[in-house]
Amino acid sequence: MVSKWQKYVAIGVMVLVVVLIGIKLIYNYNANQLNWEEQDAAQLTNDCLDDLGGYAVRYPGQSITYCECSTEAIIQNVDKAEYYIIREKSAAEQEEELLPIILECYNAYQEAIYNASTLD
């Protein structure tokens, strides 16, 4: 014969499983609602220019081109929800995850800066 407390534990476990499934469904629904929008691209580009600091001032054309290129690469290759998760990580981890995505843009930017610099 099964005791009362075993019945309560079994019911509690089943309720917990149902609640966890419900939370996961709600999370997935909300994650799918996060889509890139026009203002997101502008914000990413502005944030990129802010992060470049002095380079954006010294090489404005090259910096704008780089930031637009990297923004486009991120939007095409990373979900918005995934991007927010990446942004919560340390700078080194962000670089590790995002650099392969924006590598072509970064290399073009480095070359453009080199060509625009006056090393005479």
Phi and psi in radians as a Rosetta constraint file:
Dihedral C 1 N 2 CA 2 C 2 CIRCULARHARMONIC -1.578 0.35
Dihedral N 2 CA 2 C 2 N 3 CIRCULARHARMONIC 2.326 0.35
Dihedral C 2 N 3 CA 3 C 3 CIRCULARHARMONIC -1.382 0.35
Dihedral N 3 CA 3 C 3 N 4 CIRCULARHARMONIC 2.898 0.35
Dihedral C 3 N 4 CA 4 C 4 CIRCULARHARMONIC -1.122 0.35
Dihedral N 4 CA 4 C 4 N 5 CIRCULARHARMONIC -0.720 0.35
Dihedral C 4 N 5 CA 5 C 5 CIRCULARHARMONIC -1.142 0.35
Dihedral N 5 CA 5 C 5 N 6 CIRCULARHARMONIC -0.554 0.35
Dihedral C 5 N 6 CA 6 C 6 CIRCULARHARMONIC -1.167 0.35
Dihedral N 6 CA 6 C 6 N 7 CIRCULARHARMONIC -0.649 0.35
Dihedral C 6 N 7 CA 7 C 7 CIRCULARHARMONIC -1.115 0.35
Dihedral N 7 CA 7 C 7 N 8 CIRCULARHARMONIC -0.773 0.35
Dihedral C 7 N 8 CA 8 C 8 CIRCULARHARMONIC -1.136 0.35
Dihedral N 8 CA 8 C 8 N 9 CIRCULARHARMONIC -0.697 0.35
Dihedral C 8 N 9 CA 9 C 9 CIRCULARHARMONIC -1.121 0.35
Dihedral N 9 CA 9 C 9 N 10 CIRCULARHARMONIC -0.763 0.35
Dihedral C 9 N 10 CA 10 C 10 CIRCULARHARMONIC -1.097 0.35
Dihedral N 10 CA 10 C 10 N 11 CIRCULARHARMONIC -0.751 0.35
Dihedral C 10 N 11 CA 11 C 11 CIRCULARHARMONIC -1.135 0.35
Dihedral N 11 CA 11 C 11 N 12 CIRCULARHARMONIC -0.731 0.35
Dihedral C 11 N 12 CA 12 C 12 CIRCULARHARMONIC -1.070 0.35
Dihedral N 12 CA 12 C 12 N 13 CIRCULARHARMONIC -0.734 0.35
Dihedral C 12 N 13 CA 13 C 13 CIRCULARHARMONIC -1.127 0.35
Dihedral N 13 CA 13 C 13 N 14 CIRCULARHARMONIC -0.739 0.35
Dihedral C 13 N 14 CA 14 C 14 CIRCULARHARMONIC -1.122 0.35
Dihedral N 14 CA 14 C 14 N 15 CIRCULARHARMONIC -0.731 0.35
Dihedral C 14 N 15 CA 15 C 15 CIRCULARHARMONIC -1.107 0.35
Dihedral N 15 CA 15 C 15 N 16 CIRCULARHARMONIC -0.740 0.35
Dihedral C 15 N 16 CA 16 C 16 CIRCULARHARMONIC -1.065 0.35
Dihedral N 16 CA 16 C 16 N 17 CIRCULARHARMONIC -0.757 0.35
Dihedral C 16 N 17 CA 17 C 17 CIRCULARHARMONIC -1.093 0.35
Dihedral N 17 CA 17 C 17 N 18 CIRCULARHARMONIC -0.761 0.35
Dihedral C 17 N 18 CA 18 C 18 CIRCULARHARMONIC -1.099 0.35
Dihedral N 18 CA 18 C 18 N 19 CIRCULARHARMONIC -0.755 0.35
Dihedral C 18 N 19 CA 19 C 19 CIRCULARHARMONIC -1.100 0.35
Dihedral N 19 CA 19 C 19 N 20 CIRCULARHARMONIC -0.781 0.35
Dihedral C 19 N 20 CA 20 C 20 CIRCULARHARMONIC -1.110 0.35
Dihedral N 20 CA 20 C 20 N 21 CIRCULARHARMONIC -0.692 0.35
Dihedral C 20 N 21 CA 21 C 21 CIRCULARHARMONIC -1.114 0.35
Dihedral N 21 CA 21 C 21 N 22 CIRCULARHARMONIC -0.747 0.35
Dihedral C 21 N 22 CA 22 C 22 CIRCULARHARMONIC -1.071 0.35
Dihedral N 22 CA 22 C 22 N 23 CIRCULARHARMONIC -0.756 0.35
Dihedral C 22 N 23 CA 23 C 23 CIRCULARHARMONIC -1.102 0.35
Dihedral N 23 CA 23 C 23 N 24 CIRCULARHARMONIC -0.744 0.35
Dihedral C 23 N 24 CA 24 C 24 CIRCULARHARMONIC -1.106 0.35
Dihedral N 24 CA 24 C 24 N 25 CIRCULARHARMONIC -0.725 0.35
Dihedral C 24 N 25 CA 25 C 25 CIRCULARHARMONIC -1.106 0.35
Dihedral N 25 CA 25 C 25 N 26 CIRCULARHARMONIC -0.736 0.35
Dihedral C 25 N 26 CA 26 C 26 CIRCULARHARMONIC -1.142 0.35
Dihedral N 26 CA 26 C 26 N 27 CIRCULARHARMONIC -0.742 0.35
Dihedral C 26 N 27 CA 27 C 27 CIRCULARHARMONIC -1.066 0.35
Dihedral N 27 CA 27 C 27 N 28 CIRCULARHARMONIC -0.811 0.35
Dihedral C 27 N 28 CA 28 C 28 CIRCULARHARMONIC -1.097 0.35
Dihedral N 28 CA 28 C 28 N 29 CIRCULARHARMONIC -0.696 0.35
Dihedral C 28 N 29 CA 29 C 29 CIRCULARHARMONIC -1.096 0.35
Dihedral N 29 CA 29 C 29 N 30 CIRCULARHARMONIC -0.807 0.35
Dihedral C 29 N 30 CA 30 C 30 CIRCULARHARMONIC -1.162 0.35
Dihedral N 30 CA 30 C 30 N 31 CIRCULARHARMONIC -0.654 0.35
Dihedral C 30 N 31 CA 31 C 31 CIRCULARHARMONIC -1.136 0.35
Dihedral N 31 CA 31 C 31 N 32 CIRCULARHARMONIC -0.624 0.35
Dihedral C 31 N 32 CA 32 C 32 CIRCULARHARMONIC -1.282 0.35
Dihedral N 32 CA 32 C 32 N 33 CIRCULARHARMONIC -0.325 0.35
Dihedral C 32 N 33 CA 33 C 33 CIRCULARHARMONIC -1.361 0.35
Dihedral N 33 CA 33 C 33 N 34 CIRCULARHARMONIC -0.294 0.35
Dihedral C 33 N 34 CA 34 C 34 CIRCULARHARMONIC -1.424 0.35
Dihedral N 34 CA 34 C 34 N 35 CIRCULARHARMONIC 1.852 0.35
Dihedral C 34 N 35 CA 35 C 35 CIRCULARHARMONIC -2.171 0.35
Dihedral N 35 CA 35 C 35 N 36 CIRCULARHARMONIC 2.610 0.35
Dihedral C 35 N 36 CA 36 C 36 CIRCULARHARMONIC -1.164 0.35
Dihedral N 36 CA 36 C 36 N 37 CIRCULARHARMONIC 2.413 0.35
Dihedral C 36 N 37 CA 37 C 37 CIRCULARHARMONIC -2.172 0.35
Dihedral N 37 CA 37 C 37 N 38 CIRCULARHARMONIC 2.980 0.35
Dihedral C 37 N 38 CA 38 C 38 CIRCULARHARMONIC -0.994 0.35
Dihedral N 38 CA 38 C 38 N 39 CIRCULARHARMONIC -0.804 0.35
Dihedral C 38 N 39 CA 39 C 39 CIRCULARHARMONIC -1.177 0.35
Dihedral N 39 CA 39 C 39 N 40 CIRCULARHARMONIC -0.401 0.35
Dihedral C 39 N 40 CA 40 C 40 CIRCULARHARMONIC -1.146 0.35
Dihedral N 40 CA 40 C 40 N 41 CIRCULARHARMONIC -0.726 0.35
Dihedral C 40 N 41 CA 41 C 41 CIRCULARHARMONIC -1.104 0.35
Dihedral N 41 CA 41 C 41 N 42 CIRCULARHARMONIC -0.766 0.35
Dihedral C 41 N 42 CA 42 C 42 CIRCULARHARMONIC -1.106 0.35
Dihedral N 42 CA 42 C 42 N 43 CIRCULARHARMONIC -0.701 0.35
Dihedral C 42 N 43 CA 43 C 43 CIRCULARHARMONIC -1.165 0.35
Dihedral N 43 CA 43 C 43 N 44 CIRCULARHARMONIC -0.752 0.35
Dihedral C 43 N 44 CA 44 C 44 CIRCULARHARMONIC -1.072 0.35
Dihedral N 44 CA 44 C 44 N 45 CIRCULARHARMONIC -0.734 0.35
Dihedral C 44 N 45 CA 45 C 45 CIRCULARHARMONIC -1.116 0.35
Dihedral N 45 CA 45 C 45 N 46 CIRCULARHARMONIC -0.784 0.35
Dihedral C 45 N 46 CA 46 C 46 CIRCULARHARMONIC -1.112 0.35
Dihedral N 46 CA 46 C 46 N 47 CIRCULARHARMONIC -0.721 0.35
Dihedral C 46 N 47 CA 47 C 47 CIRCULARHARMONIC -1.096 0.35
Dihedral N 47 CA 47 C 47 N 48 CIRCULARHARMONIC -0.704 0.35
Dihedral C 47 N 48 CA 48 C 48 CIRCULARHARMONIC -1.068 0.35
Dihedral N 48 CA 48 C 48 N 49 CIRCULARHARMONIC -0.819 0.35
Dihedral C 48 N 49 CA 49 C 49 CIRCULARHARMONIC -1.090 0.35
Dihedral N 49 CA 49 C 49 N 50 CIRCULARHARMONIC -0.679 0.35
Dihedral C 49 N 50 CA 50 C 50 CIRCULARHARMONIC -1.114 0.35
Dihedral N 50 CA 50 C 50 N 51 CIRCULARHARMONIC -0.700 0.35
Dihedral C 50 N 51 CA 51 C 51 CIRCULARHARMONIC -1.171 0.35
Dihedral N 51 CA 51 C 51 N 52 CIRCULARHARMONIC -0.524 0.35
Dihedral C 51 N 52 CA 52 C 52 CIRCULARHARMONIC -1.260 0.35
Dihedral N 52 CA 52 C 52 N 53 CIRCULARHARMONIC -0.414 0.35
Dihedral C 52 N 53 CA 53 C 53 CIRCULARHARMONIC 1.042 0.35
Dihedral N 53 CA 53 C 53 N 54 CIRCULARHARMONIC -2.099 0.35
Dihedral C 53 N 54 CA 54 C 54 CIRCULARHARMONIC -1.101 0.35
Dihedral N 54 CA 54 C 54 N 55 CIRCULARHARMONIC -0.546 0.35
Dihedral C 54 N 55 CA 55 C 55 CIRCULARHARMONIC -1.104 0.35
Dihedral N 55 CA 55 C 55 N 56 CIRCULARHARMONIC -0.625 0.35
Dihedral C 55 N 56 CA 56 C 56 CIRCULARHARMONIC -1.166 0.35
Dihedral N 56 CA 56 C 56 N 57 CIRCULARHARMONIC -0.496 0.35
Dihedral C 56 N 57 CA 57 C 57 CIRCULARHARMONIC -1.413 0.35
Dihedral N 57 CA 57 C 57 N 58 CIRCULARHARMONIC -0.752 0.35
Dihedral C 57 N 58 CA 58 C 58 CIRCULARHARMONIC -1.311 0.35
Dihedral N 58 CA 58 C 58 N 59 CIRCULARHARMONIC -0.610 0.35
Dihedral C 58 N 59 CA 59 C 59 CIRCULARHARMONIC -2.208 0.35
Dihedral N 59 CA 59 C 59 N 60 CIRCULARHARMONIC 1.224 0.35
Dihedral C 59 N 60 CA 60 C 60 CIRCULARHARMONIC -1.136 0.35
Dihedral N 60 CA 60 C 60 N 61 CIRCULARHARMONIC -0.779 0.35
Dihedral C 60 N 61 CA 61 C 61 CIRCULARHARMONIC -1.126 0.35
Dihedral N 61 CA 61 C 61 N 62 CIRCULARHARMONIC -0.791 0.35
Dihedral C 61 N 62 CA 62 C 62 CIRCULARHARMONIC -1.146 0.35
Dihedral N 62 CA 62 C 62 N 63 CIRCULARHARMONIC -0.658 0.35
Dihedral C 62 N 63 CA 63 C 63 CIRCULARHARMONIC -1.191 0.35
Dihedral N 63 CA 63 C 63 N 64 CIRCULARHARMONIC -0.723 0.35
Dihedral C 63 N 64 CA 64 C 64 CIRCULARHARMONIC -1.114 0.35
Dihedral N 64 CA 64 C 64 N 65 CIRCULARHARMONIC -0.765 0.35
Dihedral C 64 N 65 CA 65 C 65 CIRCULARHARMONIC -1.058 0.35
Dihedral N 65 CA 65 C 65 N 66 CIRCULARHARMONIC -0.784 0.35
Dihedral C 65 N 66 CA 66 C 66 CIRCULARHARMONIC -1.076 0.35
Dihedral N 66 CA 66 C 66 N 67 CIRCULARHARMONIC -0.822 0.35
Dihedral C 66 N 67 CA 67 C 67 CIRCULARHARMONIC -1.161 0.35
Dihedral N 67 CA 67 C 67 N 68 CIRCULARHARMONIC -0.662 0.35
Dihedral C 67 N 68 CA 68 C 68 CIRCULARHARMONIC -1.157 0.35
Dihedral N 68 CA 68 C 68 N 69 CIRCULARHARMONIC -0.711 0.35
Dihedral C 68 N 69 CA 69 C 69 CIRCULARHARMONIC -1.115 0.35
Dihedral N 69 CA 69 C 69 N 70 CIRCULARHARMONIC -0.840 0.35
Dihedral C 69 N 70 CA 70 C 70 CIRCULARHARMONIC -1.172 0.35
Dihedral N 70 CA 70 C 70 N 71 CIRCULARHARMONIC -0.629 0.35
Dihedral C 70 N 71 CA 71 C 71 CIRCULARHARMONIC -1.077 0.35
Dihedral N 71 CA 71 C 71 N 72 CIRCULARHARMONIC -0.810 0.35
Dihedral C 71 N 72 CA 72 C 72 CIRCULARHARMONIC -1.082 0.35
Dihedral N 72 CA 72 C 72 N 73 CIRCULARHARMONIC -0.721 0.35
Dihedral C 72 N 73 CA 73 C 73 CIRCULARHARMONIC -1.120 0.35
Dihedral N 73 CA 73 C 73 N 74 CIRCULARHARMONIC -0.729 0.35
Dihedral C 73 N 74 CA 74 C 74 CIRCULARHARMONIC -1.144 0.35
Dihedral N 74 CA 74 C 74 N 75 CIRCULARHARMONIC -0.800 0.35
Dihedral C 74 N 75 CA 75 C 75 CIRCULARHARMONIC -1.097 0.35
Dihedral N 75 CA 75 C 75 N 76 CIRCULARHARMONIC -0.638 0.35
Dihedral C 75 N 76 CA 76 C 76 CIRCULARHARMONIC -1.332 0.35
Dihedral N 76 CA 76 C 76 N 77 CIRCULARHARMONIC -0.487 0.35
Dihedral C 76 N 77 CA 77 C 77 CIRCULARHARMONIC -1.948 0.35
Dihedral N 77 CA 77 C 77 N 78 CIRCULARHARMONIC -0.206 0.35
Dihedral C 77 N 78 CA 78 C 78 CIRCULARHARMONIC -2.265 0.35
Dihedral N 78 CA 78 C 78 N 79 CIRCULARHARMONIC 2.306 0.35
Dihedral C 78 N 79 CA 79 C 79 CIRCULARHARMONIC -1.169 0.35
Dihedral N 79 CA 79 C 79 N 80 CIRCULARHARMONIC 2.653 0.35
Dihedral C 79 N 80 CA 80 C 80 CIRCULARHARMONIC -1.072 0.35
Dihedral N 80 CA 80 C 80 N 81 CIRCULARHARMONIC -0.737 0.35
Dihedral C 80 N 81 CA 81 C 81 CIRCULARHARMONIC -1.105 0.35
Dihedral N 81 CA 81 C 81 N 82 CIRCULARHARMONIC -0.735 0.35
Dihedral C 81 N 82 CA 82 C 82 CIRCULARHARMONIC -1.119 0.35
Dihedral N 82 CA 82 C 82 N 83 CIRCULARHARMONIC -0.664 0.35
Dihedral C 82 N 83 CA 83 C 83 CIRCULARHARMONIC -1.093 0.35
Dihedral N 83 CA 83 C 83 N 84 CIRCULARHARMONIC -0.737 0.35
Dihedral C 83 N 84 CA 84 C 84 CIRCULARHARMONIC -1.091 0.35
Dihedral N 84 CA 84 C 84 N 85 CIRCULARHARMONIC -0.641 0.35
Dihedral C 84 N 85 CA 85 C 85 CIRCULARHARMONIC -1.147 0.35
Dihedral N 85 CA 85 C 85 N 86 CIRCULARHARMONIC -0.746 0.35
Dihedral C 85 N 86 CA 86 C 86 CIRCULARHARMONIC -1.085 0.35
Dihedral N 86 CA 86 C 86 N 87 CIRCULARHARMONIC -0.723 0.35
Dihedral C 86 N 87 CA 87 C 87 CIRCULARHARMONIC -1.147 0.35
Dihedral N 87 CA 87 C 87 N 88 CIRCULARHARMONIC -0.325 0.35
Dihedral C 87 N 88 CA 88 C 88 CIRCULARHARMONIC -1.415 0.35
Dihedral N 88 CA 88 C 88 N 89 CIRCULARHARMONIC -0.184 0.35
Dihedral C 88 N 89 CA 89 C 89 CIRCULARHARMONIC -1.492 0.35
Dihedral N 89 CA 89 C 89 N 90 CIRCULARHARMONIC 3.030 0.35
Dihedral C 89 N 90 CA 90 C 90 CIRCULARHARMONIC -1.190 0.35
Dihedral N 90 CA 90 C 90 N 91 CIRCULARHARMONIC 2.871 0.35
Dihedral C 90 N 91 CA 91 C 91 CIRCULARHARMONIC -1.057 0.35
Dihedral N 91 CA 91 C 91 N 92 CIRCULARHARMONIC -0.689 0.35
Dihedral C 91 N 92 CA 92 C 92 CIRCULARHARMONIC -1.139 0.35
Dihedral N 92 CA 92 C 92 N 93 CIRCULARHARMONIC -0.721 0.35
Dihedral C 92 N 93 CA 93 C 93 CIRCULARHARMONIC -1.209 0.35
Dihedral N 93 CA 93 C 93 N 94 CIRCULARHARMONIC -0.648 0.35
Dihedral C 93 N 94 CA 94 C 94 CIRCULARHARMONIC -1.083 0.35
Dihedral N 94 CA 94 C 94 N 95 CIRCULARHARMONIC -0.790 0.35
Dihedral C 94 N 95 CA 95 C 95 CIRCULARHARMONIC -1.075 0.35
Dihedral N 95 CA 95 C 95 N 96 CIRCULARHARMONIC -0.732 0.35
Dihedral C 95 N 96 CA 96 C 96 CIRCULARHARMONIC -1.083 0.35
Dihedral N 96 CA 96 C 96 N 97 CIRCULARHARMONIC -0.641 0.35
Dihedral C 96 N 97 CA 97 C 97 CIRCULARHARMONIC -1.501 0.35
Dihedral N 97 CA 97 C 97 N 98 CIRCULARHARMONIC -0.610 0.35
Dihedral C 97 N 98 CA 98 C 98 CIRCULARHARMONIC -1.600 0.35
Dihedral N 98 CA 98 C 98 N 99 CIRCULARHARMONIC -0.474 0.35
Dihedral C 98 N 99 CA 99 C 99 CIRCULARHARMONIC -1.031 0.35
Dihedral N 99 CA 99 C 99 N 100 CIRCULARHARMONIC -0.742 0.35
Dihedral C 99 N 100 CA 100 C 100 CIRCULARHARMONIC -1.050 0.35
Dihedral N 100 CA 100 C 100 N 101 CIRCULARHARMONIC -0.505 0.35
Dihedral C 100 N 101 CA 101 C 101 CIRCULARHARMONIC -1.311 0.35
Dihedral N 101 CA 101 C 101 N 102 CIRCULARHARMONIC -0.683 0.35
Dihedral C 101 N 102 CA 102 C 102 CIRCULARHARMONIC -1.840 0.35
Dihedral N 102 CA 102 C 102 N 103 CIRCULARHARMONIC 0.277 0.35
Dihedral C 102 N 103 CA 103 C 103 CIRCULARHARMONIC -1.038 0.35
Dihedral N 103 CA 103 C 103 N 104 CIRCULARHARMONIC -0.747 0.35
Dihedral C 103 N 104 CA 104 C 104 CIRCULARHARMONIC -1.105 0.35
Dihedral N 104 CA 104 C 104 N 105 CIRCULARHARMONIC -0.729 0.35
Dihedral C 104 N 105 CA 105 C 105 CIRCULARHARMONIC -1.103 0.35
Dihedral N 105 CA 105 C 105 N 106 CIRCULARHARMONIC -0.757 0.35
Dihedral C 105 N 106 CA 106 C 106 CIRCULARHARMONIC -1.107 0.35
Dihedral N 106 CA 106 C 106 N 107 CIRCULARHARMONIC -0.787 0.35
Dihedral C 106 N 107 CA 107 C 107 CIRCULARHARMONIC -1.109 0.35
Dihedral N 107 CA 107 C 107 N 108 CIRCULARHARMONIC -0.722 0.35
Dihedral C 107 N 108 CA 108 C 108 CIRCULARHARMONIC -1.115 0.35
Dihedral N 108 CA 108 C 108 N 109 CIRCULARHARMONIC -0.669 0.35
Dihedral C 108 N 109 CA 109 C 109 CIRCULARHARMONIC -1.133 0.35
Dihedral N 109 CA 109 C 109 N 110 CIRCULARHARMONIC -0.791 0.35
Dihedral C 109 N 110 CA 110 C 110 CIRCULARHARMONIC -1.065 0.35
Dihedral N 110 CA 110 C 110 N 111 CIRCULARHARMONIC -0.726 0.35
Dihedral C 110 N 111 CA 111 C 111 CIRCULARHARMONIC -1.150 0.35
Dihedral N 111 CA 111 C 111 N 112 CIRCULARHARMONIC -0.718 0.35
Dihedral C 111 N 112 CA 112 C 112 CIRCULARHARMONIC -1.129 0.35
Dihedral N 112 CA 112 C 112 N 113 CIRCULARHARMONIC -0.703 0.35
Dihedral C 112 N 113 CA 113 C 113 CIRCULARHARMONIC -1.130 0.35
Dihedral N 113 CA 113 C 113 N 114 CIRCULARHARMONIC -0.776 0.35
Dihedral C 113 N 114 CA 114 C 114 CIRCULARHARMONIC -1.043 0.35
Dihedral N 114 CA 114 C 114 N 115 CIRCULARHARMONIC -0.801 0.35
Dihedral C 114 N 115 CA 115 C 115 CIRCULARHARMONIC -1.172 0.35
Dihedral N 115 CA 115 C 115 N 116 CIRCULARHARMONIC -0.539 0.35
Dihedral C 115 N 116 CA 116 C 116 CIRCULARHARMONIC -1.503 0.35
Dihedral N 116 CA 116 C 116 N 117 CIRCULARHARMONIC -0.251 0.35
Dihedral C 116 N 117 CA 117 C 117 CIRCULARHARMONIC -1.325 0.35
Dihedral N 117 CA 117 C 117 N 118 CIRCULARHARMONIC 2.670 0.35
Dihedral C 117 N 118 CA 118 C 118 CIRCULARHARMONIC -1.938 0.35
Dihedral N 118 CA 118 C 118 N 119 CIRCULARHARMONIC 1.715 0.35
Dihedral C 118 N 119 CA 119 C 119 CIRCULARHARMONIC -1.679 0.35
Dihedral N 119 CA 119 C 119 N 120 CIRCULARHARMONIC 0.174 0.35
